[in-house]
Amino acid sequence: MPTLPRSALITLGVLALTGCGEKEPSDAEAIAAVNAAQDIKAPVEPLALQPILSPDITKNKLHGTGCAFVPEGGGIGAVLLAQDKRGVIKVGNALVILAPDTGSAQMPLGSWSHYTGKENALTLTASSPATPLGTGQQFKGKLVITDEHERPVYSASGDFQCRAI
């Protein structure tokens, strides 16, 4: 059997002794460590909303009454349809359907001030009174979308146009 040099034996002995002095974590410390690991959240990823176009509305049967939100400086394309039975946004060429929070404030033409989905929730607020616009109404307001941790991922002021789509 080969023998180890004295320096190697001393190093192994020191390493063995260092491990012996470490204290095992208590149950409370172990639980706290697990909870801390579960509380780690991914970084906030801003949403880039895309306009919901006429082909999207027709193909996905999104016709109905409610409000369409057009952000300031966003051209004429609505990035939100807020209807009585659903809220619709478009992210990455895919439509995302959100459920209305029927306990939230009622907005014009059957829309609601709050909608929720699997990954996001959105809140609509009016900053001016609704005024007539043809057969519908319009008002200035704000759209805020949050992620599953209630952190804002989209916020814009703009125009709400409420009518039959």
trRosetta pair geometry for C-beta under 8 A, 3 or more apart (Angstrom, degrees):
i j d omega theta_ij theta_ji phi_ij phi_ji
4 8 4.4 -109 173 83 113 127
4 9 5.3 137 97 -54 119 86
4 12 7.7 22 133 -4 164 138
5 8 4.9 93 61 5 78 103
5 9 7.3 -147 97 -5 41 88
6 9 5.6 -56 -150 36 36 113
6 10 6.4 36 154 -20 68 104
7 10 5.8 -52 -148 35 32 112
7 11 6.4 34 152 -19 64 105
8 11 5.7 -53 -148 36 33 112
8 12 6.3 32 154 -17 66 106
9 12 5.8 -54 -146 38 31 110
9 13 6.3 33 154 -21 64 108
10 13 5.7 -57 -150 36 30 114
10 14 6.4 31 154 -19 65 105
11 14 5.8 -54 -148 35 30 110
11 15 6.4 29 154 -17 64 107
12 15 5.7 -55 -147 38 31 112
12 16 6.3 31 155 -20 65 107
13 16 5.8 -55 -147 35 30 110
13 17 6.4 26 156 -16 64 108
14 17 5.9 -59 -148 38 29 109
14 18 6.5 34 155 -27 65 103
15 18 5.9 -50 -148 27 31 112
15 19 7.1 27 157 -15 61 103
16 19 6.3 -60 -160 33 32 108
16 20 6.9 33 148 -25 64 108
17 20 5.5 -54 -153 28 39 116
17 21 6.9 34 157 -21 68 103
18 21 6.4 -60 -159 29 33 107
18 22 7.6 41 150 -33 62 98
19 22 6.1 -46 -162 10 42 115
25 29 4.0 -125 -172 93 102 125
25 30 5.0 131 111 -58 122 81
25 33 7.2 -5 177 -12 164 137
26 29 4.7 97 51 7 75 101
26 30 7.0 -139 95 -5 39 87
27 30 5.7 -57 -147 38 32 112
27 31 6.2 31 155 -19 67 106
28 31 5.8 -53 -146 37 29 110
28 32 6.3 32 153 -20 64 107
29 32 5.6 -53 -146 37 31 113
29 33 6.4 34 154 -21 64 104
30 33 5.7 -52 -150 33 31 112
30 34 6.6 30 152 -17 64 104
31 34 5.8 -54 -150 37 33 110
31 35 6.3 32 153 -18 67 107
32 35 5.7 -54 -145 39 31 111
32 36 6.2 33 155 -22 65 106
33 36 5.8 -53 -147 35 30 112
33 37 6.5 30 154 -19 63 105
34 37 5.8 -56 -151 35 31 111
34 38 6.5 27 153 -16 65 107
35 38 5.7 -59 -148 38 32 109
35 39 6.3 33 154 -24 66 108
36 39 5.8 -56 -148 32 31 113
36 40 7.6 51 151 -41 58 87
37 40 6.2 -33 -168 -4 38 114
41 149 5.3 33 -135 -78 142 164
41 151 7.9 123 153 -16 150 140
42 45 7.3 -17 127 -21 114 106
44 147 6.7 -163 -131 -3 75 142
44 151 5.1 -114 -101 128 115 137
44 152 7.8 24 -154 77 140 52
44 153 6.1 -162 -173 -96 94 82
45 147 7.5 96 45 -86 76 141
45 153 6.5 14 83 -137 52 121
46 153 5.3 168 -127 -171 38 70
46 154 6.6 112 -166 -73 76 66
47 89 7.8 17 161 150 145 145
47 91 5.8 -66 -159 -111 104 126
47 120 7.3 30 -62 -100 148 149
47 145 5.8 -33 30 90 145 141
47 153 4.7 76 -12 130 92 108
47 154 4.3 -51 56 -47 107 120
48 91 7.0 116 69 -138 59 79
48 92 7.9 89 68 -54 96 65
49 71 7.9 124 68 -16 130 132
49 79 3.9 72 136 -168 133 126
49 80 7.4 -32 -160 -50 151 79
49 89 5.7 -78 -126 -169 110 107
49 90 6.4 92 -166 65 72 66
49 91 6.4 -55 -107 -82 52 75
49 145 7.9 134 -58 -2 121 152
49 154 6.2 74 -27 -140 111 154
50 79 7.0 150 79 -124 20 89
50 90 4.4 -76 66 107 92 110
50 91 6.9 160 8 -95 94 25
50 92 7.7 -170 -12 -10 127 17
50 93 6.8 17 30 -73 165 43
51 74 7.5 154 -76 161 100 107
51 75 7.3 -51 -71 76 141 120
51 77 2.6 -25 -126 160 140 136
51 78 6.4 95 -150 56 78 38
51 79 6.0 -72 -97 -78 46 67
51 90 7.1 -16 88 53 19 137
52 56 5.0 -117 -166 84 73 145
52 57 6.6 91 150 -55 101 87
52 62 7.5 -76 170 97 133 168
52 68 7.8 -131 60 -140 118 108
52 77 7.2 153 38 179 45 91
52 78 5.5 -41 46 88 97 89
52 79 6.8 134 -8 -127 87 23
52 80 7.6 140 -3 -51 128 7
52 81 5.9 -77 72 -27 164 107
52 88 6.3 80 -103 118 156 112
52 89 7.6 -125 -53 -145 117 28
52 90 5.1 160 -79 -20 77 126
52 95 7.3 69 -118 -109 107 101
53 56 5.1 104 56 4 65 103
53 57 7.3 -126 107 -5 37 90
53 77 6.8 -34 -80 -134 74 113
54 57 5.5 -54 -148 34 35 113
54 58 6.2 29 158 -15 69 107
55 58 5.8 -56 -142 42 32 108
55 59 5.7 28 163 -16 69 113
56 59 6.2 -58 -137 42 23 107
56 60 5.9 -11 173 13 61 119
56 62 7.0 4 127 11 79 141
56 90 6.7 -50 -139 -85 162 139
56 95 6.3 144 -167 -69 116 122
57 60 6.8 -77 -138 53 15 88
57 62 4.5 -98 -139 59 64 109
57 63 6.5 89 169 -63 101 64
57 81 7.8 129 -102 -70 100 155
57 165 6.3 -119 -151 153 140 120
58 61 7.7 16 -178 -72 26 41
58 63 8.0 43 -97 -46 47 102
60 95 5.9 20 -94 15 170 167
62 81 6.0 77 170 89 127 170
62 83 7.7 -170 -175 -23 81 149
62 88 6.0 -35 -134 -12 135 168
62 165 6.8 -34 119 107 85 138
63 164 7.9 22 -176 175 85 82
63 165 5.5 -155 -137 96 52 82
64 83 4.9 62 94 -145 131 138
64 84 7.0 -120 159 25 133 93
64 85 7.4 -97 -161 29 171 103
64 110 8.0 -90 154 84 108 141
64 164 7.3 -112 147 -146 22 67
64 165 6.1 6 53 45 46 98
65 83 6.9 125 83 -136 41 89
65 84 7.2 35 75 -17 84 107
65 109 4.6 -119 156 173 108 112
65 110 5.6 89 95 31 103 125
65 162 7.7 49 176 179 84 80
65 163 7.0 -99 -138 145 80 25
65 164 4.9 -42 -89 -95 83 63
65 165 7.2 167 -98 5 28 75
66 81 6.1 82 91 175 132 77
66 82 5.2 -162 169 94 116 53
66 83 3.4 -106 -44 -98 153 58
66 84 6.4 -142 -80 -20 105 62
66 109 5.6 -167 -98 108 21 107
66 110 5.8 -76 -88 79 73 93
66 111 4.4 103 -154 -70 84 100
66 162 6.7 -94 146 -139 28 81
66 165 7.0 -31 45 -9 86 116
67 80 8.0 8 107 109 83 98
67 81 7.7 161 86 -157 44 44
67 82 4.6 -9 61 59 91 106
67 107 6.1 -60 -6 127 141 130
67 108 6.1 94 -64 69 115 95
67 109 6.5 141 -48 56 76 112
67 111 4.5 -52 11 -23 102 164
67 124 7.5 110 84 -157 141 162
67 160 4.6 0 -176 -175 127 106
67 161 6.7 147 -154 73 70 33
67 162 4.1 -35 -91 -89 82 87
68 78 3.6 -57 178 -117 109 153
68 80 6.8 157 -156 85 48 60
68 81 5.6 -17 -101 -103 77 65
68 82 7.6 -173 -79 20 27 75
68 160 7.2 151 72 -156 38 55
68 161 5.2 -20 58 62 92 89
68 162 7.7 175 15 -82 63 40
68 165 7.0 111 -50 -84 119 124
69 78 5.9 106 59 -154 41 88
69 79 6.1 -56 90 57 92 76
69 80 4.0 14 36 52 114 110
69 82 6.9 59 -25 -12 104 110
69 124 7.2 -143 -72 -115 136 114
69 141 7.5 -84 -120 76 108 107
69 143 5.1 81 173 -50 163 139
69 158 5.9 100 -180 81 83 122
69 159 7.4 161 -150 85 51 44
69 160 5.5 -24 -95 -98 72 72
70 74 5.7 -165 180 76 71 116
70 75 7.5 -111 -164 85 112 50
70 76 6.5 -31 -135 -155 145 32
70 77 6.8 139 -122 80 96 32
70 78 5.3 -72 -69 -94 78 59
70 79 7.2 120 -113 4 38 80
70 158 5.2 -147 94 163 50 131
70 159 5.1 -9 58 61 97 92
70 161 7.0 23 -1 -1 111 109
71 74 3.9 84 66 -21 86 138
71 79 6.2 3 -12 14 103 133
71 143 7.3 -91 -82 37 93 120
71 156 3.8 -23 -125 152 121 145
71 157 7.2 93 -147 73 73 33
71 158 4.0 -126 -124 -55 29 143
72 156 6.8 -164 27 179 78 97
72 157 5.6 11 -8 89 120 80
72 158 4.8 -151 -30 -94 62 76
72 159 7.8 107 -71 -14 66 79
74 77 6.5 -103 144 61 97 80
74 79 6.7 -69 176 -26 156 119
74 156 7.5 50 -40 176 133 153
74 158 6.6 -18 19 -110 123 144
78 81 6.5 79 129 -67 135 71
78 161 7.6 -108 -86 43 121 106
79 89 6.4 20 157 -139 75 84
79 90 7.0 -118 -151 38 63 88
79 143 7.7 -179 84 78 109 164
79 156 7.9 51 54 52 145 148
80 87 6.6 -17 -166 -172 98 95
80 88 7.0 148 -157 77 48 55
80 89 5.5 -19 -100 -88 74 83
80 122 7.1 -170 -126 158 138 162
80 124 7.9 180 126 -82 153 114
80 143 5.9 177 -7 -125 154 153
81 86 7.8 26 101 103 100 89
81 87 6.9 166 86 -157 58 46
81 88 4.3 4 50 49 103 105
81 165 6.8 -23 -137 -35 124 168
82 87 5.2 -2 -112 -114 64 90
82 107 6.7 11 125 66 136 145
82 111 4.0 65 123 -150 102 124
82 112 6.8 -139 180 45 108 58
82 115 6.9 -146 -126 -32 88 133
82 124 6.1 -5 -89 -41 164 153
82 160 7.8 -29 33 -142 129 115
83 86 5.5 13 62 59 107 66
83 87 7.1 -179 29 -83 66 41
83 88 7.5 23 7 -3 108 100
83 100 7.8 -108 88 -57 54 124
83 110 6.6 5 -174 107 55 109
83 111 6.2 -53 -99 -95 14 79
83 165 8.0 -85 -84 18 118 128
84 100 6.8 -55 175 -28 32 162
84 110 3.5 -42 -69 162 108 118
84 111 6.8 -93 -66 -76 51 36
84 112 7.6 101 -128 -27 41 93
85 100 6.7 -114 -145 -1 13 121
86 97 5.3 -37 -161 -160 126 96
86 98 6.7 128 -168 66 68 50
86 99 6.9 -47 -113 -105 62 37
86 100 6.8 -106 -77 -30 17 90
86 115 7.6 68 -176 -141 39 133
87 97 7.4 134 72 -164 52 47
87 98 4.0 -24 64 65 104 107
87 99 7.6 -36 19 41 90 9
87 100 6.5 126 -28 -77 92 69
87 112 7.7 -92 -57 56 110 98
87 115 3.4 -21 2 -119 143 176
87 117 7.8 -111 70 -46 106 107
87 122 6.1 -156 148 53 157 127
88 95 5.8 -17 -163 -167 104 107
88 96 7.1 148 -155 74 52 51
88 97 5.9 -18 -100 -104 77 62
88 98 7.4 -163 -71 21 30 80
89 95 7.5 150 82 -155 36 57
89 96 5.0 -17 65 58 85 104
89 98 7.3 35 3 -12 98 116
89 120 7.7 -45 40 87 145 149
89 122 7.3 137 -41 -47 133 151
89 145 7.3 37 -72 -97 167 147
90 93 7.2 2 177 -128 102 15
90 94 7.0 166 -154 80 66 31
90 95 5.4 -36 -99 -97 78 58
90 96 7.1 175 -93 11 25 80
91 94 6.2 -29 71 62 65 83
91 96 5.7 15 17 -18 107 126
96 117 6.1 38 163 -152 105 170
96 119 7.9 -75 -152 50 138 107
96 120 7.1 46 146 39 148 125
97 117 6.9 146 95 -111 43 118
98 115 3.8 90 119 147 123 114
98 116 5.9 167 -169 78 101 16
98 117 3.9 -82 -105 -51 82 101
98 120 7.0 -75 -89 87 127 90
98 121 7.3 133 -151 -124 136 43
98 122 6.4 123 72 18 175 106
99 115 6.4 164 77 -161 33 78
99 116 5.7 -26 59 64 87 74
99 117 6.9 145 8 -83 73 56
100 104 7.6 -127 176 38 78 113
100 111 7.9 -156 -116 -162 127 47
100 112 4.3 118 -158 15 108 145
100 114 7.6 104 -165 87 57 56
100 115 5.4 -45 -100 -103 45 83
101 104 4.2 69 95 -15 106 113
101 112 6.0 174 57 149 63 143
101 113 7.8 -59 66 72 106 65
101 114 3.9 -23 40 96 131 104
101 115 6.4 -150 -6 -89 83 27
101 116 6.0 73 -58 -10 102 102
102 112 6.6 -97 -95 -100 42 145
104 112 5.1 92 74 176 112 105
104 113 4.5 -138 151 60 118 88
104 114 3.7 170 -78 26 162 106
105 112 7.2 137 78 -164 47 63
105 113 4.1 32 58 -4 92 138
105 114 7.8 91 30 -6 71 92
106 110 7.8 -48 -159 -129 98 23
106 111 7.8 119 -171 79 56 47
106 112 6.5 -49 -114 -108 43 62
106 113 7.7 -49 -14 -17 7 92
107 111 4.1 -41 74 89 113 95
107 112 6.0 -179 10 -102 98 5
107 113 5.6 134 -46 -62 106 69
107 124 6.1 -8 -70 96 153 136
107 126 7.4 155 -129 -44 100 113
107 160 7.7 -86 176 172 133 157
107 162 7.5 -157 139 -94 99 141
108 111 6.3 14 68 33 53 105
108 130 5.3 118 -60 -107 139 158
108 136 7.8 103 143 -177 133 86
108 137 4.9 -110 -162 63 162 136
108 139 7.5 143 -7 2 135 121
108 160 7.7 138 40 129 118 125
108 162 4.2 80 101 136 123 175
109 136 6.8 -22 -52 -142 147 97
109 137 7.1 -176 -25 30 109 107
109 162 4.5 167 15 173 128 112
109 163 7.0 -133 -82 -72 169 15
109 164 8.0 -141 -162 -60 139 54
111 124 7.3 -10 143 50 121 162
111 162 6.7 -118 2 -119 130 115
112 115 6.5 124 78 -62 112 79
112 124 7.7 130 106 34 47 119
113 123 6.3 16 156 -158 79 70
113 124 5.0 -128 -142 63 55 84
113 125 6.9 56 -153 -81 110 53
114 121 6.9 1 -170 177 90 104
114 122 7.2 171 -147 88 48 51
114 123 5.3 -8 -101 -106 79 72
114 124 7.5 -143 -60 21 40 75
115 121 6.8 176 91 -157 51 61
115 122 5.1 1 56 53 94 94
116 120 7.9 -169 -152 105 48 46
116 121 4.5 -14 -110 -110 73 95
116 122 8.0 -168 -79 21 37 60
117 120 5.1 15 55 59 112 70
117 121 6.8 -173 24 -79 67 48
118 148 7.9 -28 143 -87 51 114
119 147 6.7 -37 166 -152 78 69
119 148 5.6 -67 -150 -49 50 103
120 145 5.3 1 -174 -177 125 103
120 146 6.5 152 -155 77 70 45
120 147 6.2 -45 -100 -111 72 38
120 148 7.4 -72 -69 -53 37 62
120 153 7.0 -93 -116 46 113 132
121 145 7.2 165 83 -153 39 58
121 146 5.2 -11 58 56 88 98
121 150 7.5 -9 39 -105 126 68
122 143 6.3 -8 -171 -169 114 90
122 144 6.8 162 -153 85 63 46
122 145 4.6 -24 -97 -99 90 76
122 146 7.5 177 -84 16 40 68
123 143 7.5 156 80 -153 49 45
123 144 5.0 -10 56 60 97 96
123 146 7.8 32 -3 -8 102 105
124 141 6.1 35 -178 144 83 142
124 142 7.4 161 -154 82 45 51
124 143 5.9 -14 -102 -100 71 71
124 160 7.2 78 -165 -89 126 140
125 141 5.5 178 91 -164 48 99
125 142 5.0 -4 57 53 97 95
125 144 7.8 20 2 3 106 105
126 129 7.4 66 155 -98 132 25
126 130 7.3 -60 -138 -50 145 80
126 139 5.1 -7 -141 133 108 141
126 140 7.3 99 -164 80 64 51
126 141 4.5 -57 -108 -92 40 115
126 160 7.3 -73 -102 22 84 142
127 139 7.7 158 50 157 55 96
127 140 4.9 -58 67 107 98 97
127 141 5.3 164 4 -103 81 44
127 142 6.4 71 -33 -19 116 93
127 157 7.2 -7 4 -143 149 111
128 131 7.8 -28 132 -16 111 103
128 139 5.2 -169 79 -163 83 84
128 140 4.2 59 13 37 117 98
128 141 7.5 -119 28 -56 73 67
129 139 6.4 -117 124 -117 20 119
130 137 4.2 20 178 170 116 131
130 138 6.8 148 -151 70 70 24
130 139 4.4 -68 -91 -50 59 120
130 162 7.1 -27 -138 29 127 134
131 137 6.6 148 72 -157 28 79
131 138 6.0 -30 61 62 80 78
131 139 6.8 133 10 -81 71 70
132 136 7.8 142 -158 92 54 35
132 137 6.1 -57 -106 -104 33 67
133 136 5.2 -27 74 80 92 82
133 137 5.8 114 20 -144 93 13
133 138 4.2 65 -33 -15 143 106
133 161 6.3 -92 96 -141 159 88
133 162 7.8 118 46 49 120 65
133 163 7.2 -97 90 -54 104 119
134 163 6.9 14 79 -103 112 143
135 163 6.0 92 84 -138 85 110
135 164 7.2 -25 105 15 126 100
136 161 6.6 74 106 173 141 73
136 162 4.9 -173 179 95 114 58
136 163 2.9 -88 -58 -78 145 89
136 164 7.4 -155 -73 4 113 58
137 161 7.9 173 91 -156 44 43
137 162 4.7 -7 61 59 85 111
137 163 7.6 169 24 -60 51 73
138 159 6.1 -6 -169 -174 111 103
138 160 6.4 163 -153 86 57 59
138 161 5.0 -13 -103 -106 96 64
138 162 6.8 -177 -81 17 41 76
139 159 7.6 159 84 -153 29 62
139 160 5.2 -8 61 56 76 107
139 162 7.8 11 11 -5 91 114
140 157 7.1 18 178 178 95 98
140 158 7.4 -157 -147 116 67 21
140 159 6.2 -46 -102 -99 57 59
140 160 7.5 163 -112 14 8 83
141 157 7.2 -162 111 -148 28 68
141 158 7.3 -26 67 66 61 55
141 159 7.8 93 28 -133 75 19
141 160 5.1 13 27 -18 123 119
142 155 7.1 2 -178 -168 106 82
142 156 7.0 176 -150 93 67 36
142 157 4.9 -37 -96 -99 81 69
142 158 7.7 112 -105 21 39 63
143 154 7.2 -21 118 122 97 104
143 155 7.2 -179 92 -141 57 40
143 156 5.6 -3 56 59 94 81
143 158 7.1 -20 5 34 106 107
144 152 5.8 -60 -167 -122 102 107
144 154 7.1 162 -154 91 37 64
144 155 4.8 8 -111 -107 78 87
145 152 7.2 100 75 -152 47 62
145 153 5.6 -59 102 64 93 86
145 154 4.0 20 41 51 112 106
145 155 7.5 -147 26 -63 65 53
146 149 7.9 -123 165 74 100 48
146 150 4.9 6 164 -148 144 39
146 151 6.0 140 -156 62 88 26
146 152 5.6 -54 -97 -88 75 41
146 153 6.4 119 -139 6 24 86
147 150 7.3 -80 67 -10 60 13
147 151 5.1 -10 36 55 104 85
147 153 5.0 86 -46 -34 93 128
152 155 5.5 3 -174 -43 130 115
